[in-house]
Amino acid sequence: MTISATDVNPVLHRVADVDEAIRAEALDSPILLETIAALANRGMWRQLWSVADGLSREISVLFDSELRTWVDIGTAGKVKLKPPMGAKIPFRLWVHTHPRDAYWSSTDLSTLAAYSRILKEALVLGHDHFKRTRKASESEESLEPQGPLSGWTSESILTYDEWEAAYDG
């Protein structure tokens, strides 16, 4: 079972309630979906990855131009960006998880290429780090030298500790 992207109101629920939804594998639980949306809205990447890890599934969160939050729960090895009906372009941010390490998989790169004109930024979350890409300026290193990915930055891995120190500071 996978959950298709749903426009979700971000609400941070009690950890015990979220843990219960994870144990029950209640993928369509409002508690789970709302908490995923809230974690993404707050930039709580480590905690978002932990929810995905607890589910043993990849998670995708999309922010549209109106800052509505769309949550999609995939399988153990894949979640794709599937722009939902009603989402408004350009999409501001696409965040998704990988089971262990953050890297741009061939599926991710194909997705970025396909949506390069209507997406502004993307993150892939790993166990203790994440990777970011965004629309590149001409002076920045890009994901590829030519084609649609030449317009996207190639950025170093950032640990959650580094992110939290910068975000809190």
Backbone hydrogen bonds, N-H to C=O, Kabsch-Sander energy under -0.5 kcal/mol:
donor,donor_aa,acceptor,acceptor_aa,energy
3,I,73,I,-2.1
4,S,2,T,-0.5
6,T,71,V,-1.7
8,V,6,T,-0.6
8,V,69,T,-3.3
11,V,34,E,-1.4
13,H,11,V,-0.9
18,V,14,R,-2.2
19,D,15,V,-3.0
20,E,16,A,-1.9
21,A,17,D,-2.0
22,I,18,V,-2.3
23,R,19,D,-2.7
24,A,20,E,-2.3
25,E,22,I,-1.3
26,A,21,A,-2.5
27,L,25,E,-1.8
29,S,26,A,-2.1
33,L,29,S,-2.7
34,E,30,P,-2.8
35,T,31,I,-1.6
36,I,32,L,-2.4
37,A,33,L,-2.2
38,A,34,E,-2.3
39,L,35,T,-2.9
40,A,36,I,-2.2
41,N,37,A,-2.5
42,R,38,A,-1.8
43,G,40,A,-1.3
44,M,39,L,-2.8
45,W,43,G,-1.7
48,L,44,M,-2.1
49,W,45,W,-2.7
50,S,46,R,-2.0
51,V,47,Q,-1.9
52,A,48,L,-2.0
53,D,49,W,-2.8
54,G,50,S,-2.6
55,L,51,V,-1.8
56,S,52,A,-0.9
56,S,53,D,-0.6
57,R,52,A,-2.1
58,E,75,T,-2.9
60,S,72,D,-3.0
61,V,95,V,-3.3
62,L,70,W,-2.6
63,F,93,L,-3.0
64,D,62,L,-0.5
64,D,68,R,-2.0
65,S,88,K,-2.7
67,L,64,D,-2.0
69,T,8,V,-0.5
70,W,62,L,-2.7
70,W,68,R,-0.5
71,V,6,T,-2.2
72,D,60,S,-2.7
73,I,3,I,-1.4
74,G,58,E,-3.0
74,G,72,D,-0.6
75,T,78,K,-2.6
82,K,80,K,-0.8
87,A,84,P,-1.8
91,F,118,I,-3.7
92,R,63,F,-1.9
93,L,63,F,-1.2
94,W,121,E,-1.6
95,V,61,V,-3.1
96,H,123,L,-1.8
97,T,59,I,-1.9
98,H,125,L,-2.4
103,Y,101,D,-0.6
105,S,103,Y,-1.1
109,L,105,S,-2.8
110,S,106,S,-2.2
111,T,107,T,-2.2
112,L,108,D,-2.9
113,A,109,L,-2.4
114,A,110,S,-2.4
115,Y,111,T,-2.2
116,S,113,A,-0.8
118,I,115,Y,-1.6
119,L,115,Y,-0.9
120,K,91,F,-1.9
122,A,133,T,-2.9
123,L,94,W,-2.6
124,V,131,K,-2.1
125,L,96,H,-2.8
126,G,129,H,-3.2
127,H,100,R,-3.6
130,F,158,L,-2.5
131,K,124,V,-2.2
133,T,122,A,-2.4
135,K,120,K,-1.7
136,A,151,G,-2.8
140,E,137,S,-1.6
143,L,149,L,-0.9
143,L,152,W,-2.2
144,E,149,L,-0.9
150,S,147,G,-1.7
151,G,148,P,-1.0
152,W,149,L,-1.5
153,T,134,R,-2.7
154,S,141,E,-2.1
155,E,132,R,-0.7
155,E,153,T,-0.7
158,L,130,F,-2.7
160,Y,128,D,-1.6
163,W,159,T,-2.4
164,E,160,Y,-3.1
165,A,161,D,-2.2
166,A,162,E,-2.2
167,Y,163,W,-3.1
168,D,164,E,-2.6
169,G,165,A,-1.2
